[in-house]
């Protein structure tokens, strides 16, 4: 069965989609941008680092609402408006998921990065993710 995941700790989904969908043990998290969940405003229109950190906080809030944690994330898809920001994004992901690097039972998630022309709210980065709730803790 497919169920929607919702939390007030992440921004409301734009348009007609869910923050995430939970199917079996898998959680599919919609693209998150650097939008603050309370103010609904972008955290910093010019800083890809700040936007990425907020997007990952949003992903974490949604994953926790689904009953998981960031350790359960198995894949991330990143959209950037400027591929020159790739190294910055990669460093943030390495720092954010660093606890996984030494623990082979919880490796860092796979990720794919695409350059796009533009994103909602003129964001610089968008992160979507897939989590698996049946992973051992």
Secondary structure by P-SEA (a helix, b strand, c coil): cbbbbbbccccccccccccccccccbbbbccccccccccccccccccaaaaaaaaaaaaaaaaaaaccccccccbbbbbbccccaaaaaaaaaaaaacccccccccccccbbbbbcccccccccbbbbbcccccccc
